[in-house]
Amino acid sequence: MNMADIKNNEFQEIKLRIKKYLELENVSILVGAGTSFHLGAPIIRKVLELEGLKTICQTSVKTYFGEDGDPSYEDLFNCLQADKYLKEKKRENADDINNVMVEMQKWLFKNCDTQKTTIREQYADDSQLLNNRYYYHEAFVKKLLQRPNNLKRANLFTTNYDMAFDYALDNLGVHYINGFSGIHNRCFRPEVYDYDIYYPGQSVSGKVHRAEKVLRYYKMHGSLSWVATESSPSNVYGIKEVALDGTFEPNADKQIMIYPCVSKKTFTLDLPYSELFRQFAQAITQPQSVLFCIGYSFFDEHINDIIYQALSIPSFTLIIANFNSNEEIQKLKNLNDPRIIVLDPDDSKQTTFVEFVKNVMPDLYEENEQIIVSETMNKLYPPQETEKKTENEELNKEGNESE
């Protein structure tokens, strides 16, 4: 058996294990920046390392973090939001802070627009991406939606601001419940997360059937399409979802909702983030739950705390696929807990999003067919008979050679 055969067998074994977990009652997926990396979306960490932001943010970084400060984008944005809030409370002018925040949002809006980003060089020859840049997002969603319809809806959580999964879901015609309601005036309403979609009753008894192609979708850190507006009777929480049709751009009056605004994780999160984190905790702490973390680097302490809490439940399973390990993922791996499955972070064929979709994420219909074929062949040719047949063939071969 050559190395290619060994690799194929390894992938097949992993796929069968993941198939088993995908068919559990409660399935949640948490995706991070790694799922948009191939599209050219930036990995947003240190703000001064982000091209185009250093000049804009340098003064603010020194103000809040000192001469040697090296904060993340989110940490700086947090400080600006907190400082702006305090100045407004004191009735002081906060225009200088607001201007920096708007410029940071414009940078994010421009660089995370996956409709315009340049596909990474290593994927430039991928014919699937050249034809449809959301091909792998769509393939992932299609495989996820192959779960039996009698199971609970799958939950898709993302820490990404970009719209890659939004576009993929729209392209596939998937109904996704994302906490907003309305057509022309889409407003955040937390109760929407408890809704579902059914076909009308087809009989006198009024039995209804759940619609297929429905997903619960949560953007944990906000979105490029979420805008903060004034509260009103029809929009109690002051959060609106806008269409990114090329006419919208963040400004002082229309600031996009990104990242939970807290200075410490111990502070209370405001809406919509408090509701999103509550939904996440509720989803993964159900009995017989599995959480797939794909392209998520475990850099969010709020989310990590909820995951660690879920590990106190015996029936909870955590599966991690993230290319390149880090201290937090290694810490989880070192626990040697059979409920924590960490795919090889050094093997790009397993843990980059594109290769995970191609090689690891099972096609449930295809896998079911393979299992049926395998069972049929095992019945037709039981292992003992196969061994005898092989022995007879070898004896006949030896006899022919001796002649």
PAROKE-756886 format. One line per 3 residues: for each residue y, z, x of N, C-alpha, C. Coordinates in pm, whole numbers, plus 50000, padded with zeros to 5 digits. Layout:
BEGIN
Y,Z,X,Y,Z,X,Y,Z,X; ... $
***
This chain:
BEGIN
49880,50000,50085,50000,50000,50000,50125,50000,50089; 50216,49903,50068,50337,49897,50151,50447,49986,50094; 50561,49994,50168,50670,50082,50129,50730,50043,49994 $
50735,49914,49966,50791,49868,49838,50707,49919,49721; 50573,49915,49738,50484,49964,49633,50502,50114,49612; 50515,50187,49724,50535,50332,49715,50664,50362,49640 $
50770,50286,49673,50900,50307,49609,50891,50277,49460; 50824,50169,49424,50810,50133,49283,50733,50240,49207; 50628,50293,49268,50550,50399,49205,50635,50525,49187 $
50718,50553,49287,50806,50671,49279,50905,50656,49164; 50966,50537,49153,51061,50513,49045,50992,50523,48909; 50869,50469,48901,50797,50472,48775,50768,50615,48732 $
50733,50698,48828,50706,50839,48799,50832,50910,48750; 50945,50882,48818,51072,50943,48777,51111,50896,48637; 51094,50766,48610,51130,50712,48479,51049,50776,48367 $
50921,50798,48393,50836,50860,48291,50877,51004,48265; 50918,51075,48371,50966,51213,48353,51096,51214,48272; 51186,51123,48306,51314,51118,48235,51295,51076,48091 $
51200,50987,48068,51167,50947,47930,51129,51068,47847; 51049,51155,47906,51006,51276,47835,51126,51362,47796; 51222,51375,47888,51339,51458,47860,51434,51391,47761 $
51443,51258,47765,51530,51187,47670,51480,51200,47527; 51353,51234,47511,51297,51247,47377,51297,51391,47327; 51367,51480,47400,51387,51616,47349,51486,51613,47234 $
51489,51721,47158,51576,51729,47040,51724,51723,47078; 51761,51796,47184,51903,51808,47222,51927,51746,47359; 51989,51630,47360,52015,51557,47485,52166,51542,47505 $
52213,51585,47621,52355,51570,47656,52366,51503,47792; 52466,51419,47806,52494,51349,47932,52634,51389,47976; 52648,51427,48102,52780,51453,48159,52803,51354,48272 $
52902,51268,48257,52930,51168,48360,53065,51196,48425; 53072,51167,48556,53195,51189,48631,53245,51062,48696; 53329,51078,48796,53396,50965,48860,53298,50864,48919 $
53178,50909,48954,53079,50820,49013,53037,50706,48922; 53055,50723,48791,53014,50617,48698,53118,50506,48687; 53236,50528,48742,53340,50424,48741,53371,50373,48881 $
53302,50429,48979,53330,50395,49119,53313,50245,49145; 53205,50185,49094,53179,50044,49122,53286,49952,49063; 53358,50002,48962,53464,49922,48900,53595,49928,48979 $
53599,50015,49079,53720,50026,49161,53811,50140,49120; 53767,50223,49025,53847,50339,48986,53848,50439,49101; 53962,50504,49126,53971,50594,49242,53897,50725,49220 $
53848,50784,49328,53797,50921,49326,53919,51010,49349; 53960,51080,49246,54088,51153,49251,54065,51295,49300; 54098,51319,49424,54084,51453,49483,54219,51496,49540 $
54238,51479,49671,54360,51524,49738,54477,51431,49704; 54583,51488,49650,54693,51406,49599,54765,51330,49710; 54776,51389,49829,54848,51323,49938,54767,51212,50004 $
54639,51201,49967,54555,51094,50020,54553,50973,49927; 54617,50986,49811,54617,50879,49713,54734,50785,49739; 54702,50661,49769,54804,50562,49804,54905,50546,49690 $
55032,50562,49724,55137,50547,49623,55188,50678,49567; 55118,50788,49595,55161,50918,49542,55221,51009,49648; 55194,50983,49773,55239,51074,49880,55391,51092,49877 $
55465,50982,49870,55611,50989,49870,55663,51062,49746; 55600,51033,49632,55644,51092,49505,55621,51243,49502; 55510,51287,49560,55466,51425,49542,55492,51517,49662 $
55535,51462,49773,55545,51541,49897,55631,51666,49880; 55748,51651,49819,55839,51764,49800,55777,51870,49710; 55713,51827,49602,55650,51922,49510,55535,51996,49576 $
55459,51926,49660,55348,51990,49731,55401,52102,49820; 55509,52075,49894,55567,52177,49981,55619,52295,49900; 55679,52266,49784,55735,52372,49699,55628,52469,49651 $
55515,52415,49606,55412,52498,49544,55302,52543,49640; 55280,52464,49746,55165,52492,49833,55202,52512,49980; 55330,52502,50014,55372,52523,50152,55362,52397,50237 $
55406,52409,50362,55411,52294,50454,55273,52233,50478; 55172,52316,50486,55037,52267,50515,54952,52249,50390; 55015,52253,50275,54941,52242,50149,54874,52107,50133 $
54756,52107,50076,54680,51983,50056,54607,51991,49921; 54682,51999,49812,54620,52021,49681,54556,51896,49622; 54473,51917,49524,54418,51805,49448,54524,51757,49349 $
54500,51641,49293,54590,51586,49191,54606,51686,49077; 54492,51739,49031,54494,51829,48916,54566,51960,48947; 54546,52014,49068,54613,52139,49105,54764,52123,49105 $
54812,52013,49161,54957,51990,49163,55009,51969,49021; 54937,51892,48943,54980,51865,48805,54985,51996,48725; 54889,52084,48750,54888,52216,48687,55014,52294,48717 $
55051,52297,48846,55170,52371,48889,55296,52314,48825; 55305,52183,48821,55421,52119,48760,55431,52153,48612; 55317,52148,48542,55318,52181,48399,55359,52326,48376 $
55304,52416,48458,55336,52558,48442,55483,52585,48472; 55535,52523,48578,55675,52542,48616,55768,52484,48509; 55731,52369,48457,55811,52307,48350,55816,52398,48228 $
55701,52454,48193,55693,52544,48077,55786,52665,48096; 55782,52726,48215,55865,52844,48242,56014,52809,48238; 56051,52695,48296,56192,52656,48297,56243,52629,48155 $
56159,52566,48076,56201,52538,47938,56214,52667,47858; 56127,52765,47886,56136,52894,47819,56267,52965,47855; 56312,52945,47980,56437,53008,48026,56558,52920,47992 $
56530,52809,47922,56635,52712,47886,56702,52651,48010; 56623,52632,48115,56673,52568,48237,56634,52421,48237; 56707,52341,48311,56679,52198,48319,56551,52173,48400 $
56460,52097,48342,56332,52068,48409,56313,51919,48430; 56423,51843,48431,56412,51697,48443,56347,51654,48573; 56377,51725,48684,56319,51687,48813,56167,51701,48811 $
56120,51808,48749,55974,51829,48737,55914,51724,48646; 55981,51700,48535,55931,51603,48438,55921,51464,48499; 56017,51428,48583,56016,51296,48646,55894,51279,48736 $
55861,51384,48813,55743,51377,48900,55616,51364,48816; 55608,51442,48707,55490,51436,48620,55472,51297,48560; 55582,51237,48516,55574,51103,48457,55529,51002,48561 $
55580,51011,48685,55540,50918,48791,55392,50936,48825; 55345,51060,48825,55202,51085,48851,55117,51024,48741; 55164,51035,48618,55089,50977,48506,55090,50825,48511 $
55203,50768,48549,55210,50622,48561,55113,50573,48669; 55106,50648,48780,55013,50611,48887,54870,50615,48834; 54838,50721,48762,54703,50737,48707,54673,50625,48609 $
54769,50596,48524,54753,50494,48421,54725,50357,48485; 54797,50330,48593,54782,50201,48662,54650,50192,48738; 54616,50298,48812,54500,50292,48901,54367,50320,48832 $
54371,50378,48713,54246,50407,48641,54222,50310,48526; 54303,50206,48516,54283,50105,48413,54171,50012,48457; 54051,50038,48411,53934,49963,48457,53934,49818,48411 $
54028,49782,48325,54042,49641,48289,54105,49563,48404; 54179,49635,48490,54255,49568,48596,54210,49605,48737; 54130,49708,48750,54086,49750,48884,54000,49640,48949 $
53997,49641,49081,53917,49544,49156,53779,49602,49183; 53676,49529,49146,53538,49575,49167,53514,49598,49317; 53447,49708,49349,53424,49744,49490,53352,49631,49565 $
53383,49622,49692,53331,49513,49776,53179,49504,49773; 53110,49620,49775,52964,49617,49780,52901,49565,49650; 52983,49554,49544,52932,49502,49417,52993,49366,49382 $
53066,49309,49475,53140,49185,49448,53049,49068,49415; 52922,49072,49462,52830,48961,49437,52735,48989,49320; 52758,49097,49250,52671,49132,49137,52704,49041,49019 $
52614,48950,48987,52641,48851,48882,52662,48916,48746; 52593,49027,48721,52609,49096,48593,52751,49147,48577; 52806,49206,48684,52943,49258,48678,53046,49147,48671 $
53017,49034,48735,53110,48922,48731,53122,48866,48590; 53012,48870,48516,53013,48821,48377,53068,48925,48280; 53042,49053,48309,53084,49161,48219,53098,49288,48301 $
53220,49330,48328,53239,49445,48417,53186,49575,48359; 53159,49577,48231,53102,49698,48170,52952,49684,48144; 52890,49589,48213,52747,49562,48190,52662,49687,48207 $
52683,49763,48314,52597,49879,48341,52629,49996,48249; 52754,50008,48208,52787,50110,48109,52719,50076,47976; 52722,49949,47940,52658,49907,47815,52507,49924,47823 $
52448,49887,47937,52303,49901,47953,52262,50048,47942; 52342,50136,48001,52314,50279,47994,52317,50327,47849; 52422,50290,47777,52436,50333,47637,52322,50278,47551 $
52287,50151,47572,52178,50091,47493,52047,50166,47514; 52019,50203,47638,51896,50278,47666,51902,50418,47604; 52019,50479,47609,52034,50613,47552,52013,50610,47401 $
52059,50504,47336,52049,50495,47190,51911,50454,47142; 51817,50433,47234,51679,50402,47194,51601,50527,47154; 51664,50642,47166,51597,50765,47124,51562,50756,46976 $
51448,50815,46935,51410,50812,46794,51523,50863,46704; 51542,50797,46590,51656,50826,46504,51644,50960,46431; 51524,51021,46434,51509,51151,46367,51555,51267,46456 $
51589,51237,46582,51639,51341,46672,51790,51357,46655; 51843,51468,46705,51987,51490,46698,52061,51383,46778; 52184,51355,46738,52264,51256,46810,52281,51299,46956 $
52275,51203,47045,52300,51232,47186,52449,51261,47206; 52479,51349,47300,52617,51383,47332,52654,51322,47467; 52764,51249,47472,52812,51192,47598,52945,51259,47634 $
52942,51339,47740,53062,51407,47790,53107,51337,47917; 53239,51325,47934,53289,51266,48058,53413,51340,48106; 53425,51353,48238,53546,51411,48298,53645,51301,48337 $
53609,51177,48312,53693,51063,48352,53807,51041,48254; 53923,51001,48307,54035,50964,48222,54022,50819,48176; 53950,50739,48254,53947,50594,48228,53874,50562,48099 $
53876,50434,48064,53825,50389,47934,53696,50309,47947; 53627,50319,48059,53509,50234,48081,53405,50252,47971; 53369,50376,47941,53270,50398,47836,53327,50364,47698 $
53457,50387,47678,53519,50350,47550,53504,50200,47525; 53535,50121,47627,53524,49975,47613,53378,49934,47593; 53287,49998,47666,53145,49963,47654,53094,49993,47513 $
53133,50108,47459,53091,50145,47323,53147,50048,47221; 53273,50008,47239,53334,49911,47148,53264,49776,47157; 53234,49733,47280,53167,49604,47298,53032,49599,47228 $
52963,49714,47225,52830,49721,47164,52835,49747,47014; 52953,49775,46962,52964,49807,46819,52906,49943,46785; 52910,50034,46882,52856,50169,46860,52963,50255,46791 $
52922,50328,46689,53012,50424,46626,53013,50550,46712; 53128,50584,46767,53133,50706,46848,53230,50805,46787; 53181,50927,46773,53259,51035,46714,53331,51107,46827 $
53463,51089,46836,53537,51138,46954,53645,51240,46920; 53642,51296,46799,53738,51400,46763,53866,51349,46701; 53878,51217,46685,53998,51160,46624,53961,51094,46492 $
54055,51094,46399,54034,51026,46271,54159,50946,46236; 54141,50849,46147,54251,50759,46111,54230,50622,46172; 54300,50524,46120,54291,50387,46171,54420,50351,46246 $
54532,50351,46175,54660,50315,46237,54731,50436,46297; 54695,50554,46251,54755,50676,46304,54641,50772,46339; 54584,50753,46456,54466,50830,46496,54509,50964,46557 $
54471,51072,46489,54512,51206,46531,54390,51292,46562; 54410,51388,46651,54300,51477,46690,54273,51578,46579; 54148,51580,46533,54104,51676,46432,53967,51729,46476 $
53959,51852,46522,53833,51906,46577,53715,51899,46481; 53742,51906,46350,53632,51906,46253,53555,51774,46253; 53617,51668,46307,53551,51537,46311,53422,51542,46393 $
53416,51631,46493,53296,51642,46575,53174,51684,46494; 53197,51743,46378,53085,51787,46293,53043,51681,46193; 53111,51567,46192,53077,51460,46098,52959,51379,46151 $
52898,51303,46060,52793,51209,46097,52804,51090,46004; 52726,50987,46030,52733,50864,45950,52597,50836,45890; 52596,50816,45758,52472,50790,45684,52489,50666,45597 $
52375,50601,45569,52375,50495,45469,52374,50561,45331; 52433,50496,45230,52429,50555,45095,52287,50562,45042; 52266,50651,44946,52132,50669,44889,52079,50541,44828 $
51952,50513,44853,51891,50389,44805,51795,50412,44690; 51790,50534,44639,51695,50563,44531,51758,50659,44432; 51689,50679,44321,51737,50770,44218,51749,50912,44272 $
51659,50948,44361,51661,51083,44418,51778,51102,44514; 51845,50992,44548,51964,51002,44632,51936,51026,44778; 51817,50990,44825,51787,51009,44967,51874,50918,45053 $
51925,50975,45160,52010,50896,45250,51943,50883,45386; 51982,50783,45460,51926,50759,45592,52039,50755,45694; 52015,50816,45808,52118,50818,45912,52138,50679,45971 $
52263,50647,45993,52295,50519,46058,52251,50523,46203; 52211,50407,46254,52176,50397,46395,52302,50367,46476; 52287,50365,46608,52398,50334,46698,52518,50426,46674 $
52491,50556,46677,52599,50656,46664,52587,50753,46780; 52700,50789,46839,52703,50874,46957,52819,50972,46944; 52799,51093,46995,52910,51189,47002,52971,51178,47142 $
53102,51161,47146,53170,51127,47272,53285,51223,47298; 53282,51288,47414,53381,51391,47445,53446,51362,47581; 53578,51351,47583,53651,51329,47709,53711,51463,47752 $
53638,51531,47839,53665,51671,47872,53802,51694,47937; 53852,51596,48011,53979,51612,48081,54090,51531,48018; 54070,51485,47895,54170,51402,47833,54146,51255,47862 $
54244,51172,47830,54223,51028,47839,54355,50955,47858; 54345,50836,47915,54463,50750,47928,54518,50711,47792; 54436,50721,47688,54478,50679,47555,54523,50794,47465 $
54526,50916,47520,54570,51032,47441,54716,51061,47474; 54798,51073,47372,54941,51094,47392,54985,51222,47321; 55066,51302,47390,55122,51423,47330,55242,51385,47244 $
55241,51427,47118,55351,51398,47026,55393,51527,46956; 55499,51519,46879,55543,51635,46801,55442,51663,46690; 55416,51790,46667,55325,51827,46558,55388,51791,46424 $
55303,51758,46329,55349,51724,46194,55239,51762,46096; 55268,51762,45966,55164,51796,45868,55040,51707,45879; 55059,51580,45920,54945,51489,45932,54884,51490,46072 $
54951,51556,46167,54901,51564,46304,54932,51705,46356; 54854,51800,46308,54881,51942,46332,54883,51975,46480; 54794,51912,46558,54780,51948,46699,54871,51865,46791 $
54942,51769,46734,55034,51690,46815,54968,51605,46921; 54849,51553,46890,54776,51468,46985,54739,51338,46914; 54777,51227,46973,54755,51098,46911,54676,51008,47005 $
54591,50924,46949,54518,50826,47029,54581,50689,47008; 54616,50622,47118,54681,50491,47108,54591,50383,47163; 54612,50262,47117,54536,50147,47168,54599,50100,47298 $
54517,50081,47400,54568,50031,47528,54566,49879,47526; 54666,49824,47458,54672,49678,47440,54776,49612,47530; 54823,49686,47631,54921,49630,47723,55064,49664,47688 $
55086,49724,47571,55223,49756,47529,55261,49901,47556; 55162,49984,47589,55190,50127,47609,55197,50162,47757; 55292,50248,47792,55300,50304,47927,55358,50445,47915 $
55305,50540,47992,55357,50677,47983,55505,50683,48019; 55579,50769,47949,55718,50796,47984,55751,50939,47946; 55876,50979,47961,55915,51118,47936,55887,51160,47792 $
55894,51065,47699,55873,51098,47558,55728,51082,47514; 55653,51003,47590,55512,50979,47555,55426,51007,47677; 55391,51133,47695,55311,51172,47811,55163,51176,47772 $
55080,51118,47859,54937,51115,47830,54877,51254,47851; 54772,51282,47774,54705,51412,47781,54597,51404,47887; 54621,51468,48001,54522,51468,48108,54508,51607,48166 $
54389,51645,48194,54351,51768,48262,54394,51895,48188; 54303,51990,48171,54335,52118,48107,54445,52191,48182; 54552,52224,48112,54668,52286,48177,54652,52437,48187 $
54592,52481,48295,54582,52624,48322,54595,52644,48472; 54653,52756,48512,54668,52783,48654,54543,52848,48712; 54471,52920,48628,54347,52984,48670,54243,52959,48562 $
54117,52952,48603,54014,52924,48503,53997,53040,48406; 54052,53158,48441,54039,53274,48352,54140,53270,48239; 54243,53183,48250,54340,53173,48143,54280,53095,48026 $
54336,53116,47908,54285,53048,47790,54324,52901,47794; 54229,52813,47764,54257,52671,47757,54322,52638,47623; 54416,52545,47623,54483,52503,47501,54405,52388,47439 $
54436,52358,47313,54377,52242,47249,54431,52116,47317; 54352,52008,47325,54217,51993,47270,54108,52045,47363; 54148,52090,47483,54049,52124,47585,53961,52242,47545 $
54020,52342,47480,53940,52457,47438,53829,52413,47344; 53861,52319,47255,53761,52269,47161,53655,52185,47232; 53697,52104,47328,53603,52019,47402,53505,52103,47483 $
53556,52208,47548,53468,52294,47627,53376,52376,47536; 53427,52414,47419,53342,52486,47323,53228,52396,47276; 53260,52270,47248,53158,52176,47205,53053,52155,47315 $
53099,52149,47440,53007,52132,47553,52912,52250,47562; 52968,52371,47554,52885,52492,47562,52786,52497,47447; 52831,52461,47329,52743,52465,47212,52630,52363,47224 $
52661,52246,47279,52561,52138,47289,52450,52174,47386; 52484,52229,47502,52380,52248,47605,52310,52383,47597; 52355,52470,47507,52288,52600,47493,52195,52604,47373 $
52172,52489,47311,52073,52481,47203,51933,52490,47262; 51836,52538,47184,51697,52540,47235,51649,52399,47269; 51562,52390,47369,51505,52262,47411,51614,52159,47442 $
51709,52200,47527,51819,52110,47564,51801,52059,47706; 51848,51937,47727,51852,51881,47863,51992,51827,47887; 52042,51849,48008,52172,51795,48048,52153,51706,48170 $
52191,51580,48157,52191,51486,48269,52332,51482,48328; 52346,51515,48454,52476,51506,48524,52471,51383,48614; 52547,51281,48580,52542,51154,48652,52680,51121,48708 $
52687,51109,48839,52816,51080,48902,52915,51194,48891; 52865,51313,48863,52950,51432,48852,52928,51519,48975; 53036,51554,49044,53026,51622,49173,53036,51774,49167 $
53041,51830,49047,53048,51976,49030,53174,52035,49092; 53288,51966,49072,53414,52018,49123,53495,52089,49015; 53447,52091,48892,53520,52157,48784,53457,52293,48755 $
53529,52400,48785,53474,52534,48771,53447,52571,48625; 53532,52521,48533,53511,52550,48391,53374,52497,48347; 53350,52371,48379,53225,52306,48339,53107,52370,48410 $
53121,52397,48539,53011,52459,48615,52970,52592,48554; 53068,52674,48515,53036,52805,48457,52952,52791,48331; 52985,52691,48250,52909,52669,48126,52766,52624,48158 $
52752,52537,48259,52618,52491,48299,52536,52608,48353; 52597,52691,48436,52525,52806,48493,52483,52903,48383; 52568,52917,48282,52533,53003,48169,52412,52947,48095 $
52407,52814,48080,52295,52750,48011,52164,52772,48085; 52171,52789,48217,52049,52812,48296,51983,52945,48265; 52051,53032,48190,51989,53158,48148,51893,53137,48032 $
51893,53015,47975,51804,52982,47863,51677,52919,47920; 51561,52977,47895,51436,52928,47958,51405,52781,47929; 51442,52731,47811,51404,52594,47775,51506,52489,47819 $
51612,52531,47890,51716,52438,47935,51672,52366,48062; 51700,52235,48069,51669,52155,48189,51795,52085,48237; 51816,52086,48367,51932,52021,48429,51883,51913,48524 $
51930,51790,48504,51892,51677,48590,52019,51621,48653; 52020,51613,48786,52141,51572,48859,52116,51442,48936; 52202,51344,48912,52198,51218,48988,52338,51193,49040 $
52361,51228,49166,52493,51209,49226,52475,51165,49371; 52526,51046,49402,52511,50994,49538,52598,51076,49633; 52539,51120,49742,52601,51211,49839,52606,51352,49781 $
52538,51441,49848,52532,51580,49803,52659,51654,49844; 52674,51774,49793,52783,51862,49836,52732,52005,49826; 52816,52098,49862,52774,52238,49870,52723,52290,49735 $
52791,52253,49628,52755,52305,49496,52620,52251,49450; 52598,52121,49469,52470,52060,49431,52358,52114,49518; 52385,52129,49647,52283,52184,49737,52246,52326,49698 $
52345,52403,49654,52320,52541,49610,52223,52542,49492; 52243,52450,49399,52153,52441,49283,52013,52398,49326; 52006,52303,49419,51876,52256,49468,51800,52367,49538 $
51873,52449,49614,51809,52557,49691,51755,52670,49604; 51791,52670,49478,51737,52772,49387,51587,52753,49364; 51538,52631,49391,51395,52599,49372,51349,52633,49230 $
51437,52605,49136,51405,52628,48995,51347,52499,48939; 51225,52501,48884,51164,52377,48833,51243,52314,48719; 51334,52392,48657,51416,52337,48549,51535,52257,48602 $
51559,52266,48733,51669,52191,48795,51610,52077,48877; 51634,51956,48833,51580,51837,48900,51695,51762,48965; 51693,51756,49098,51800,51687,49173,51741,51561,49235 $
51783,51445,49186,51737,51319,49246,51795,51306,49386; 51723,51239,49473,51758,51229,49614,51902,51177,49632; 51996,51264,49675,52136,51223,49686,52162,51123,49798 $
52065,51107,49888,52082,51012,49999,52024,50874,49968; 51959,50863,49852,51896,50737,49815,51984,50667,49711; 52058,50568,49755,52150,50498,49664,52076,50426,49552 $
51946,50399,49572,51867,50331,49469,51836,50422,49351; 51860,50552,49368,51836,50648,49260,51965,50703,49201; 52064,50727,49287,52171,50816,49245,52310,50754,49231 $
52331,50628,49273,52456,50562,49234,52437,50518,49089; 52545,50511,49014,52534,50483,48870,52467,50348,48844; 52509,50245,48915,52453,50111,48895,52302,50112,48917 $
52257,50170,49028,52114,50171,49060,52037,50267,48969; 52101,50375,48926,52036,50467,48832,52004,50393,48702; 52099,50314,48654,52077,50238,48530,51966,50135,48550 $
51966,50070,48667,51866,49965,48693,51727,50021,48720; 51718,50126,48800,51589,50171,48852,51532,50297,48789; 51619,50382,48736,51574,50515,48694,51582,50537,48543 $
51693,50498,48482,51709,50519,48338,51605,50434,48264; 51515,50497,48190,51406,50420,48130,51449,50344,48005; 51388,50229,47987,51397,50157,47860,51286,50214,47773 $
51322,50295,47674,51220,50369,47599,51122,50276,47528; 51173,50163,47477,51082,50069,47410,50982,50012,47510; 51033,49972,47627,50948,49913,47730,50846,50015,47782 $
50894,50139,47805,50804,50243,47856,50695,50275,47755; 50730,50277,47626,50629,50304,47523,50522,50195,47523; 50565,50069,47539,50470,49958,47544,50378,49972,47665 $
50435,50010,47780,50355,50025,47901,50253,50137,47886; 50294,50246,47820,50201,50357,47797,50086,50313,47709; 50117,50236,47602,50013,50187,47511,49916,50095,47586 $
49972,50004,47668,49888,49912,47746,49800,49991,47841; 49859,50089,47909,49784,50171,48005,49670,50246,47937; 49699,50304,47820,49595,50377,47746,49483,50284,47702 $
49520,50165,47655,49420,50068,47611,49329,50026,47726; 49390,49998,47842,49311,49956,47958,49221,50069,48008; 49269,50192,47999,49187,50307,48040,49067,50324,47948 $
49086,50291,47819,48974,50301,47725,48873,50189,47749; 48926,50069,47778,48837,49956,47803,48763,49972,47935; 48834,50025,48034,48776,50043,48166,48794,50188,48210 $
48709,50277,48160,48719,50418,48201,48712,50430,48352; 48777,50530,48410,48782,50547,48556,48646,50542,48623; 48541,50605,48562,48408,50607,48624,48350,50467,48632 $
48365,50391,48521,48311,50254,48519,48384,50167,48622; 48515,50188,48632,48594,50110,48728,48547,50137,48870; 48518,50265,48899,48471,50302,49033,48336,50237,49063 $
48243,50240,48961,48111,50179,48979,48125,50029,49003; 48215,49967,48923,48235,49823,48936,48285,49788,49077; 48377,49870,49127,48431,49847,49261,48322,49863,49366 $
48236,49967,49348,48126,49990,49443,48030,49872,49443; 47994,49822,49324,47902,49708,49313,47960,49584,49380; 48091,49563,49359,48156,49447,49420,48151,49455,49572 $
48170,49577,49625,48167,49597,49770,48026,49575,49825; 47922,49625,49750,47783,49606,49794,47746,49458,49795; 47788,49387,49689,47759,49243,49682,47827,49169,49796 $
47950,49214,49827,48025,49151,49935,47954,49171,50068; 47905,49295,50092,47834,49326,50216,47706,49246,50227; 47635,49232,50110,47510,49156,50109,47532,49011,50144 $
47639,48954,50089,47671,48815,50118,47706,48794,50265; 47778,48892,50321,47818,48880,50461,47696,48888,50553; 47596,48974,50519,47477,48990,50604,47391,48865,50601 $
47396,48792,50489,47320,48666,50481,47383,48561,50570 $
***
